[in-house]
């Protein structure tokens, strides 16, 4: 797959499936993969994390809801039927919370308190990573590419082991990191000589060219350069690309269609992600990329959590409109009204896909026909209710006359209660109904634990506060009525 980016339509387009949060049921892929192919995707970058069915010494890494071996095979078959290349993504140095959180492996942490990064000088570091990679590859016998992660390795080379090793070898932190990666890939290729390897580039961005070159990492892996910001914030300049072009003949790039804005994002902002793709297209149109032999492709990342321990950000069905717009923009080399109309039509919208999120509350679109379209609409309703609730809670009669103190001491006035209670009742009825509807729709796509988590974080806090507000207001009205009849 040697692809020279003469135009953006030449790029292999990988859709990133981040399974460390809200992993869909396998039957959802039966509906999703054909749609991704129609939208222009040519492959999948699947980040398994704890959803892979690890076994033996690694069994603890698989969470109870992990896919079975048969389910993994089914996913691969479904992808093959749609001619979607699959590239597994397995972390090998940073973002290893799903490994290092376990008592069995916590002594391999770089910093004892933090489960983010592995000590790269630990005697078992490369062996553990190889075990993980080999188990994944056992179930992916036909894959041509493997992504080794290796981004955001926080706390690099901070432990005593690493300090001693760097002193002994006269290494910098950067060389320690690259040596670990080279050791892993050399051992991996002894058993899988035909697998081609990718890694995130960010840990190399600020390293001197000499350090990268002397590590010989370029013999073994191709970098995937990720950047998720719009044109006015795009920070990968000319000197950066010149350095990479002098070291790596082939590269990949990565944008974002969701999960790269806010940790608690509920609705995906398509306009923001379109700007990111336009930034990449502008860059690809410059002469900077002529120095590379091949631009392999672009991975449109869709992060589901910022890390293993954070909340779920926007769900995949909620972000499919953004993905459709971004994929079509890459294929056509620009975003315009024709691209907007085509993406909207492909997803079964009766109107155009909304590009902006604000102001809210805003009109909710009719339910589109893509898989999970009901959830896309439900979450729009949810954000509207939350916005109306926040407005309600800042009403003067609530903030100034119905505080917890006023309620606890029965110092409330029906005059003020009447200013907010009718609206609070309507919001409560709507939220109760939406909670039931979301619970039903989410269960069609996600396992029970995912549904429980998403509702507990995004629905129940507001719902419970509305219940308490209405209950307290009605009780105060009854109490005031009793007082007035004395």
C-alpha positions in Angstrom: 0.0 0.0 0.0 2.5 2.7 -1.2 0.3 5.7 -1.5 1.7 9.0 -2.7 -0.5 11.9 -1.8 -0.9 13.6 -5.1 -4.3 14.7 -3.7 -6.2 14.1 -0.5 -8.4 11.5 -2.3 -5.3 9.3 -2.6 -4.9 8.9 1.1 -5.9 5.8 2.9 -8.6 6.9 5.3 -8.6 5.0 8.6 -11.4 5.5 11.2 -10.1 5.1 14.7 -12.3 3.0 17.1 -11.3 3.8 20.6 -12.5 0.8 22.7 -11.2 1.9 26.1 -14.7 3.4 26.6 -18.2 2.6 25.3 -17.2 -0.4 23.1 -20.2 -1.2 20.8 -21.8 -4.6 20.7 -20.6 -6.6 17.8 -23.9 -6.5 16.0 -23.6 -2.7 15.8 -20.5 -3.1 13.6 -22.7 -5.1 11.1 -24.6 -1.8 10.5 -21.6 0.6 11.0 -18.9 -0.9 8.7 -21.0 -0.7 5.5 -21.8 2.9 6.3 -18.1 3.8 7.0 -17.2 2.3 3.6 -19.9 4.3 1.8 -18.6 7.5 3.6 -15.1 6.8 2.2 -13.2 4.9 4.9 -10.7 2.4 3.7 -9.6 1.0 7.0 -10.0 0.8 10.8 -7.5 1.7 13.5 -8.8 -0.4 16.4 -7.5 0.5 19.8 -8.5 -2.5 21.9 -7.1 -1.6 25.4 -9.0 -3.8 27.9 -11.6 -5.0 25.4 -9.3 -7.7 24.0 -9.6 -11.3 25.4 -6.2 -11.6 26.9 -5.5 -15.0 28.4 -3.0 -16.8 30.6 -0.7 -14.5 32.5 -2.4 -11.5 30.9 -6.0 -12.6 31.7 -6.4 -9.8 34.3 -6.0 -7.2 31.6 -9.3 -8.1 30.0 -12.4 -6.5 31.6 -15.4 -8.7 32.2 -17.2 -7.1 29.2 -14.2 -7.8 26.8 -14.9 -9.2 23.4 -14.5 -13.0 23.1 -12.1 -14.5 20.6 -15.1 -15.4 18.4 -16.3 -11.8 18.6 -12.9 -10.5 17.5 -13.0 -12.9 14.6 -16.5 -11.7 13.7 -15.3 -8.0 13.8 -12.5 -8.9 11.4 -14.8 -10.8 9.1 -17.2 -7.9 9.0 -14.4 -5.5 8.2 -13.1 -7.8 5.4 -16.5 -8.0 3.9 -16.4 -4.2 3.5 -12.8 -4.2 2.2 -11.8 -2.3 5.4 -8.1 -2.8 6.3 -7.7 -3.4 10.1 -4.8 -2.0 12.0 -4.7 -3.0 15.7 -3.4 -0.3 18.0 -1.7 -1.5 21.2 0.1 0.8 23.6 3.7 -0.1 24.4 5.0 2.6 26.8 2.6 5.3 27.8 -1.2 5.1 28.3 -0.8 1.8 30.0 -3.2 2.4 32.8 -5.2 -0.7 31.9 -2.1 -2.7 32.6 -0.4 -0.9 35.4 -3.5 -0.4 37.5 -3.4 -4.0 38.4 -1.5 -5.2 41.5 0.2 -7.8 39.4 2.0 -5.2 37.3 2.1 -2.0 39.4 5.7 -2.6 40.4 6.5 -1.9 36.7 5.3 1.7 36.9 7.7 4.5 36.2 6.4 6.5 39.1 4.9 4.5 41.9 1.8 6.7 42.4 0.9 6.9 38.7 -0.3 4.1 36.5 0.2 6.0 33.2 3.7 4.9 32.1 5.8 1.8 32.3 9.4 1.9 33.5 11.3 1.4 30.3 14.3 0.2 32.2 12.5 -2.6 34.0 13.9 -6.0 33.2 10.4 -7.3 32.2 9.2 -4.2 30.3 9.8 -5.4 26.8 8.8 -9.0 27.6 5.4 -7.9 28.9 4.8 -5.7 25.9 5.8 -8.6 23.6 3.3 -10.9 25.4 0.5 -8.4 24.8 1.4 -7.9 21.2 1.8 -11.6 20.4 -1.6 -12.4 21.9 -3.2 -9.6 19.7 -1.4 -10.8 16.6 -2.5 -14.4 17.2 -6.1 -13.3 16.6 -5.1 -11.0 13.7 -3.1 -13.4 11.5 -3.7 -11.5 8.3 -3.0 -7.9 9.4 -0.2 -6.1 7.4 0.2 -3.2 9.9 0.4 -2.8 13.7 0.2 0.4 15.6 2.5 0.5 18.7 1.0 3.6 20.3 3.8 5.2 22.3 2.3 8.7 22.7 2.2 10.9 25.8 4.7 8.9 27.9 4.3 11.0 31.0 7.0 10.8 33.7 9.6 9.5 31.2 12.9 8.4 32.9 12.1 9.7 36.4 12.7 6.5 38.4 16.1 5.5 39.9 16.4 2.5 37.5 16.1 4.8 34.5 18.4 7.4 35.9 21.1 4.8 36.6 20.7 3.3 33.1 20.9 6.7 31.4 24.1 7.5 33.4 25.6 4.1 32.6 24.9 4.4 28.9 25.3 8.2 28.6 21.8 8.4 27.2 19.3 11.2 27.1 15.6 10.6 28.0 14.8 10.6 24.3 17.3 7.9 23.5 16.1 5.8 26.5 12.6 5.9 25.0 13.7 5.1 21.5 15.9 2.3 22.7 12.9 0.7 24.3 10.8 1.0 21.1 13.6 -0.5 19.0 14.1 -3.4 21.4 10.4 -4.1 21.3 10.1 -4.0 17.5 13.3 -6.1 16.9 12.0 -8.8 19.1 8.5 -8.6 17.6 9.8 -9.0 14.1 11.7 -12.1 14.9 8.3 -13.9 15.0 6.4 -11.5 12.7 8.9 -10.4 10.1 6.2 -9.2 7.6 4.3 -6.9 10.0 4.9 -3.3 9.2 4.8 -1.0 12.2 3.5 2.5 13.1 3.9 4.6 16.2 2.6 8.0 17.3 5.2 10.7 16.7 4.8 13.1 19.6 7.6 11.7 21.8 10.1 12.4 18.9 8.9 15.9 18.0 11.3 17.8 20.2 14.2 15.4 19.9 17.3 16.3 17.9 17.6 14.8 14.5 20.9 13.1 15.6 19.2 11.3 18.5 16.4 9.9 16.3 18.8 8.9 13.5 21.3 7.2 15.8 18.5 5.1 17.5 17.8 3.6 14.0 14.0 3.7 14.8 13.4 4.7 11.2 14.4 1.3 10.1 11.6 -0.3 11.9 8.6 2.0 12.2 6.8 4.8 10.4 5.5 7.8 12.4 1.9 8.8 12.6 1.9 12.6 13.1 -1.1 13.7 15.0 -2.5 17.1 15.4 -6.1 18.0 16.2 -6.2 21.8 16.1 -7.7 24.3 13.5 -5.5 26.3 11.1 -4.8 29.3 13.3 -3.5 27.0 16.1 -1.7 24.4 13.9 1.8 24.2 15.4 3.7 21.9 13.1 6.0 24.2 11.2 8.4 23.9 8.3 11.5 22.9 10.4 9.5 20.1 12.0 8.6 18.6 8.6 12.1 19.1 7.2 13.5 17.1 10.2 11.1 14.2 9.7 11.5 14.1 5.9 15.3 13.8 6.4 14.7 10.7 8.7 11.5 9.0 7.7 10.8 8.3 4.0 7.2 7.4 4.8 4.7 8.9 7.2 1.1 8.8 8.3 -1.0 11.7 9.6 -3.8 11.8 12.1 -6.7 14.2 12.5 -9.7 14.0 14.9 -13.4 13.8 14.3 -14.4 13.6 18.0 -13.0 13.4 21.5 -10.4 16.1 21.1 -12.2 19.1 22.5 -13.4 18.6 26.1 -13.1 15.8 28.5 -16.9 15.9 29.2 -18.1 16.8 25.7 -21.6 15.4 25.0 -22.2 16.7 21.5 -19.5 16.7 18.8 -18.8 20.2 17.3 -18.5 19.4 13.6 -17.3 22.9 12.6 -14.3 22.6 14.9 -13.2 19.2 13.5 -13.8 20.4 9.9 -11.3 23.2 10.6 -8.8 20.6 11.8 -9.2 18.7 8.5 -8.9 21.9 6.5 -5.7 22.6 8.3 -4.3 19.2 7.2 -5.5 19.7 3.6 -3.8 23.1 3.5 -0.6 21.6 4.7 -0.7 18.7 2.3 -1.1 21.2 -0.5 2.3 22.8 0.3 5.7 21.6 -0.9 6.6 20.4 2.5 5.4 16.9 1.7 7.2 16.4 -1.6 10.3 15.3 0.4 8.5 12.2 1.7 8.5 9.1 -0.5 5.0 8.1 0.6 2.1 9.6 2.6 0.5 6.4 3.7 -2.8 7.7 4.8 -4.8 9.6 7.4 -6.3 8.3 10.6 -9.4 10.1 11.7 -9.2 9.6 15.5 -12.3 9.4 17.6 -11.3 9.3 21.2 -13.8 7.9 23.7 -11.9 8.8 26.9 -9.0 11.2 27.5 -7.4 8.3 29.4 -8.5 5.1 31.1 -9.7 6.8 34.2 -11.7 9.7 32.7 -15.4 10.0 31.8 -16.8 9.0 28.5 -16.8 11.9 26.0 -19.2 12.1 23.0 -20.5 8.7 22.0 -19.7 7.3 18.6 -23.3 7.6 17.2 -23.3 11.2 18.3 -20.1 11.8 16.4 -21.0 10.0 13.2 -22.2 13.3 11.5 -18.9 14.9 12.3 -17.1 11.8 10.9 -19.1 11.9 7.7 -18.4 15.5 7.1 -14.7 15.1 7.8 -14.3 12.0 5.6 -16.1 13.6 2.7 -13.9 16.7 3.2 -10.7 14.7 2.9 -12.0 12.8 -0.1 -13.1 16.0 -2.0 -10.1 18.1 -0.8 -12.3 20.8 0.6 -15.5 21.5 2.6 -18.3 23.2 0.7 -22.1 23.1 0.3 -21.9 20.0 -2.0 -19.8 18.1 0.6 -22.3 19.2 3.3 -25.3 18.0 1.3 -23.7 14.7 0.3 -22.6 13.8 3.9 -26.1 14.7 5.2 -27.8 12.6 2.5 -25.5 9.6 3.2 -26.5 9.7 6.8 -30.2 9.9 6.1 -30.7 13.5 7.4 -33.9 15.2 6.2 -32.1 18.5 6.6 -28.4 19.5 6.6 -26.2 18.2 9.4 -25.9 21.0 12.0 -22.4 22.4 12.1 -22.6 24.5 15.3 -23.6 23.6 18.8 -24.5 27.0 20.2 -26.6 28.8 21.2 -28.6 26.4 23.2 -31.4 25.5 23.7 -31.7 25.0 20.0 -34.1 23.1 17.7 -33.5 19.4 17.5 -33.2 17.8 14.1 -35.5 15.0 13.1 -34.1 11.5 13.6 -31.6 10.6 10.9 -31.4 7.1 9.5 -27.9 6.1 10.4 -27.1 3.4 13.0 -27.6 5.1 16.4 -29.4 8.1 15.0 -31.9 8.0 17.9 -29.0 8.5 20.4 -27.8 11.5 18.3 -31.2 13.1 18.7 -31.6 12.0 22.4 -28.3 13.7 23.3 -29.4 16.9 21.6 -32.6 16.8 23.8 -30.4 16.1 26.8 -28.1 19.1 26.3 -31.2 21.3 25.8 -32.7 20.2 29.1 -29.4 20.6 30.9 -29.1 24.1 29.5 -32.7 25.0 30.6 -32.0 23.5 34.0 -28.9 25.6 34.5 -30.9 28.7 33.5 -33.6 27.7 36.0 -31.1 27.2 38.8 -29.8 30.8 38.2 -33.3 32.2 38.4 -33.5 34.9 41.2 -36.3 33.1 43.0 -34.2 29.9 43.2 -30.8 31.5 44.0 -32.2 34.2 46.3 -35.2 32.7 47.9 -35.0 28.9 47.7 -31.6 28.0 49.0 -30.9 24.9 51.1 -31.0 27.1 54.1 -34.4 28.6 53.3 -35.8 25.1 52.7 -34.3 23.6 55.9 -35.7 26.4 58.0 -39.0 26.6 56.2 -38.4 30.2 55.2 -39.9 30.1 51.8 -42.5 32.3 50.1 -45.1 30.8 47.6 -44.7 34.0 45.6 -41.1 32.9 44.7 -41.9 29.2 44.4 -44.6 30.0 41.8 -41.8 31.7 39.7 -39.9 28.5 39.1 -42.0 25.4 40.0 -44.1 25.1 36.8 -40.9 25.2 34.7 -39.2 22.7 37.0 -42.1 20.3 36.7 -42.0 20.4 32.9 -38.3 19.9 32.9 -38.6 17.0 35.3 -41.3 15.2 33.2 -39.1 15.7 30.1 -36.0 14.4 31.8 -37.7 11.4 33.3 -39.0 10.5 29.8 -35.6 11.1 28.2 -33.9 8.9 30.8 -36.2 6.0 29.9 -35.7 6.6 26.2 -31.9 6.9 26.5 -31.7 3.8 28.6 -33.5 1.8 25.9 -31.6 3.2 22.9 -28.2 2.9 24.6 -28.8 -0.8 25.4 -29.3 -1.5 21.7 -25.7 -0.6 21.1 -23.8 -0.8 24.4 -23.3 -3.3 27.3 -25.0 -2.7 30.6 -21.9 -1.3 32.3 -21.4 1.4 29.6 -25.1 2.4 29.8 -24.9 2.6 33.6 -21.8 4.7 33.5 -23.0 7.1 30.8 -26.3 7.7 32.5 -24.8 8.0 35.9 -22.4 10.8 34.7 -24.6 12.6 32.2 -28.3 12.2 33.2 -28.8 11.2 36.8 -27.1 14.2 38.5 -29.4 16.7 36.7 -32.4 14.3 37.1 -31.9 13.9 40.8 -31.5 17.6 41.4 -34.7 18.3 39.5 -36.5 15.7 41.6 -35.2 17.3 44.8 -36.1 20.8 43.6 -39.7 19.9 42.7 -40.1 17.8 45.8 -38.9 20.5 48.1 -40.9 23.2 46.4 -44.1 21.1 46.6 -43.5 20.3 50.3 -42.9 24.0 51.0 -46.1 24.9 49.3 -48.0 22.4 51.5 -46.3 23.7 54.6 -47.1 27.3 53.7 -50.7 26.4 53.0 -50.9 24.8 56.5 -49.4 27.9 58.1 -51.8 30.2 56.3 -54.9 28.4 57.7 -53.9 28.7 61.3 
